[in-house]
Amino acid sequence: MKGIILAGGSGTRLYPLTLSVSKQMLPVYDKPMIYYPLSTLLLAGIKDILIIATPQHMAGFEQLLGDGNQLGISLSYKVQEEPRGLAEAYILAEDFLSGDSSMLILGDNIFHAANLQGVLRKAVAENVGATVFAYPVDDPGSFGIIEFDALGRAVSIEEKPAEPKSRYAIPGLYICDAHAPEIAAQVKPSARGELEITSVLQAYLDQDRLSVVPFGRGTIWLDTGSYANLLDAANFVQLIQKRSGSMVSAIEEVAYNESYINAEQLRRLAEPLIKTSYGDYLLKLVAADRQEANMGA
């Protein structure tokens, strides 16, 4: 399975912050926003990832992340000339996917849970067709919404409905089989003039090949597309890290824990950041593991 991060769009809801900077490069407390979706894909066991971004912002992502070799992964890049809807990501990624299934995540979505890795890997392993996640929200009219029947089976999907049929939103995280680009190519623009991801999901549902995985109460989903949400996300990350003493979505740590890189490689990544709490944290990981290894010797 391959990964896709959709980091395009104009970020108009965050103007003037995003007049010259990609939304996904804005800081969420102590790291760039794109670190969070990237770490989610790594937790799912995905190492081959495509980043889709606008022409004016592509160079920044390439400078920040490179080809991924330093993390033991592979990163590719694709330009999205104009924001034409989320479903376009599958069309742009068709050559990259080359017949593989994929996990698509939106670049401004943050997920956090103690068992997130297990939930994601189980969903990947069991996917047949497409899989989405369900998350209860207070303002369902602002999201793509799943309607369920009396037996809890998904029966319809609607994008930002005026009269929502449930309060379960679909977060920006989607697992699809190899047919996603083909299905997306057949989607007609909505009244908003966009290729809606909900149209792709509805096609899978019509084929009876859509699975829905409810996120548990311990799962946090944050969409950082507005000033208030961006601040909430930063405050959440700061609080979790202060209370737990562990980083949220440090991509170097995730790569290290997944054995994509070794202790020496982690140390080399941390040393340029030595004057920051981020770099200090990574170096402490190396020191702690060395101490543990020495005690066991």
C-alpha positions in Angstrom: 0.0 0.0 0.0 1.2 3.5 -0.9 0.4 6.8 0.8 -0.8 10.2 -0.5 -0.7 13.5 1.3 -2.9 16.2 -0.3 -1.2 19.4 0.7 -2.6 21.6 -2.1 -5.3 24.2 -1.9 -5.1 27.9 -1.5 -5.7 28.1 2.2 -8.0 31.2 1.9 -9.5 30.6 5.3 -6.1 31.3 6.8 -5.3 34.5 4.9 -3.1 36.5 5.4 -1.1 33.7 7.0 -1.1 31.7 3.8 -0.6 34.4 1.2 3.0 33.4 0.8 3.3 30.1 2.8 1.5 26.8 2.3 -1.0 26.1 5.0 0.7 22.7 5.5 3.9 24.4 6.4 2.5 26.5 9.2 3.6 25.5 12.7 1.4 23.4 14.9 3.1 24.1 18.1 6.7 22.9 17.5 6.6 21.3 14.1 5.3 21.9 10.6 1.7 20.9 10.0 2.7 18.3 7.4 4.6 16.3 10.0 1.3 15.2 11.5 -0.3 13.5 8.4 3.1 12.1 7.4 3.5 10.5 10.8 0.0 9.0 10.5 1.0 7.3 7.3 4.2 6.0 8.8 2.3 4.6 11.8 0.1 2.8 9.3 3.2 1.1 8.0 3.4 3.0 4.7 6.8 4.0 3.4 6.2 5.0 -0.2 4.4 8.4 -0.2 3.4 11.0 -2.7 3.0 14.6 -1.6 0.6 16.7 -3.8 1.1 20.5 -3.5 0.7 23.7 -5.5 3.4 24.9 -7.9 4.3 27.9 -5.7 4.8 25.8 -2.6 6.4 22.6 -3.9 10.0 23.7 -3.5 9.3 24.3 0.2 8.1 20.8 0.8 11.1 19.3 -1.1 13.5 21.4 0.9 11.9 20.4 4.2 11.5 16.6 3.5 13.7 15.8 0.5 13.3 12.3 -0.9 12.7 10.8 2.5 15.9 8.7 2.5 17.0 10.3 5.8 13.9 8.7 7.3 14.3 5.4 5.6 11.2 6.1 3.4 10.5 7.2 -0.2 8.9 10.6 -0.9 7.7 11.7 -4.3 6.0 14.9 -5.4 3.2 16.0 -7.7 2.0 19.4 -8.6 -1.7 20.3 -8.4 -2.1 23.3 -10.6 -5.5 24.4 -9.1 -7.6 23.0 -6.3 -10.3 21.0 -8.1 -11.5 18.9 -5.3 -10.2 16.1 -3.1 -11.0 13.3 -5.5 -8.5 14.8 -8.0 -5.7 13.5 -5.8 -6.4 10.0 -7.1 -6.2 11.2 -10.7 -2.9 13.0 -10.1 -1.5 10.0 -8.2 -2.5 7.3 -10.8 1.1 6.9 -12.2 2.5 6.9 -8.7 0.1 4.3 -7.5 0.7 2.1 -10.5 -2.1 -0.3 -9.6 -1.5 -0.3 -5.8 -4.0 0.5 -3.1 -3.5 3.7 -1.1 -4.2 5.6 2.0 -5.0 9.3 1.3 -4.7 11.8 4.1 -5.4 15.5 4.0 -2.4 17.7 4.8 -4.3 19.7 7.4 -5.8 16.8 9.4 -4.3 15.6 12.7 -5.1 12.3 14.4 -4.0 11.2 17.8 -4.8 8.2 19.9 -3.0 5.7 22.1 -4.1 2.8 19.8 -3.9 4.7 16.5 -1.3 2.5 15.0 -3.3 -0.7 15.7 -6.5 0.8 14.3 -4.8 2.0 11.1 -3.0 -1.3 10.4 -6.0 -3.4 11.0 -8.0 -1.2 8.6 -5.3 -1.5 6.0 -5.1 -5.3 6.4 -8.8 -5.8 6.2 -9.6 -3.3 3.4 -11.7 -4.6 0.5 -12.7 -1.8 -1.8 -12.6 1.3 0.4 -12.5 2.1 4.1 -13.4 5.3 5.8 -13.5 6.3 9.5 -16.5 7.8 11.3 -16.2 10.5 13.9 -19.1 12.2 15.8 -19.3 16.0 15.5 -21.5 18.8 16.7 -21.7 20.6 13.4 -22.3 17.8 10.8 -23.4 20.3 8.1 -19.7 21.2 7.8 -18.5 17.8 6.8 -19.1 14.8 4.6 -21.6 12.8 6.6 -22.4 9.0 6.7 -26.0 7.9 7.1 -26.5 4.5 8.8 -29.5 2.2 8.8 -31.0 0.6 11.9 -28.4 -2.2 11.8 -25.5 0.3 11.7 -24.7 -0.2 8.0 -23.7 2.8 5.9 -26.4 3.6 3.4 -25.5 7.0 2.0 -22.8 9.7 2.0 -23.5 13.4 1.6 -21.1 16.3 1.4 -21.9 19.2 3.8 -25.6 18.5 3.9 -28.1 21.2 4.7 -30.1 18.6 6.7 -27.6 16.0 8.0 -28.9 12.5 8.4 -26.4 11.7 11.1 -23.7 13.3 13.2 -21.0 11.1 12.0 -18.4 12.9 9.8 -15.8 11.3 7.6 -12.3 12.6 8.6 -9.7 13.3 6.0 -8.3 9.8 5.9 -9.3 7.3 3.3 -8.2 3.8 2.3 -8.9 2.7 -1.3 -8.0 -0.2 -3.5 -6.4 0.1 -7.0 -9.6 1.2 -8.6 -9.7 4.7 -7.0 -8.1 6.6 -9.9 -10.5 5.0 -12.3 -13.5 5.8 -10.2 -12.3 9.4 -9.6 -11.9 10.0 -13.3 -15.6 9.3 -13.8 -16.7 11.7 -11.1 -18.6 14.8 -12.3 -17.9 18.2 -10.7 -20.4 19.1 -7.9 -22.4 22.3 -7.7 -19.3 23.7 -6.0 -17.3 22.9 -9.1 -15.2 20.3 -7.4 -14.5 16.6 -7.7 -15.9 15.5 -4.4 -14.3 12.7 -2.4 -17.7 11.7 -1.2 -18.6 10.8 -4.8 -15.8 8.3 -4.9 -16.8 6.9 -1.6 -20.5 6.7 -2.8 -19.4 4.7 -5.8 -17.7 2.1 -3.5 -20.8 2.1 -1.3 -23.0 1.5 -4.4 -20.8 -1.6 -5.1 -21.2 -2.7 -1.5 -17.4 -2.4 -1.1 -17.2 0.4 1.5 -16.3 -0.3 5.1 -16.8 2.2 7.9 -14.5 2.1 11.0 -15.8 4.2 13.9 -13.0 6.0 15.8 -13.2 5.3 19.6 -13.8 8.0 22.2 -10.0 8.2 22.9 -9.3 9.4 19.4 -8.7 13.0 18.7 -9.3 14.4 15.2 -8.3 18.0 14.4 -8.9 19.9 11.2 -6.5 22.9 11.2 -8.1 24.9 8.4 -9.2 28.0 10.5 -7.5 30.3 12.9 -9.3 28.9 15.9 -8.7 25.3 14.9 -5.0 26.0 14.3 -4.7 27.5 17.7 -6.6 24.6 19.3 -4.3 22.1 17.6 -1.2 23.9 18.9 -2.6 24.0 22.4 -3.5 20.3 22.3 -0.1 19.2 21.1 1.6 21.5 23.7 -0.5 20.1 26.5 -0.1 16.4 25.6 3.7 16.8 25.2 4.0 18.7 28.5 1.9 16.2 30.5 3.3 13.0 28.9 6.9 13.9 28.2 6.5 12.4 24.7 6.4 14.1 21.3 3.3 14.0 19.2 4.0 13.2 15.5 7.8 13.6 15.5 8.5 11.9 12.2 12.1 11.0 13.2 10.9 9.2 16.3 8.2 7.3 14.4 10.8 6.3 11.7 13.1 5.1 14.5 10.4 3.2 16.4 9.4 1.5 13.1 13.1 0.6 12.5 13.2 2.6 9.3 16.4 4.2 10.7 18.8 3.2 13.4 20.1 5.1 16.5 23.1 6.6 14.7 20.9 7.9 11.9 18.5 9.4 14.5 21.4 11.0 16.2 22.5 12.6 12.9 19.0 14.0 12.3 18.8 15.4 15.8 22.2 17.1 16.0 21.3 20.1 13.7 18.3 20.7 16.0 20.3 20.6 19.2 19.4 24.1 20.3 15.7 23.2 20.4 13.6 21.1 22.7 12.7 19.0 19.6 16.3 18.1 18.9 17.0 17.6 22.6 14.1 15.1 22.8 15.4 13.1 19.9 18.9 12.9 21.4 17.5 11.7 24.7 15.8 8.9 22.8 19.1 7.8 21.5 20.8 8.1 24.9 18.0 6.2 26.7 18.1 3.3 24.2 21.9 3.2 24.6 21.6 3.1 28.3 19.1 0.3 28.1 21.3 -1.7 25.7 24.3 -1.3 28.1 22.2 -2.5 31.1 21.2 -5.5 29.1 24.7 -6.4 28.0 
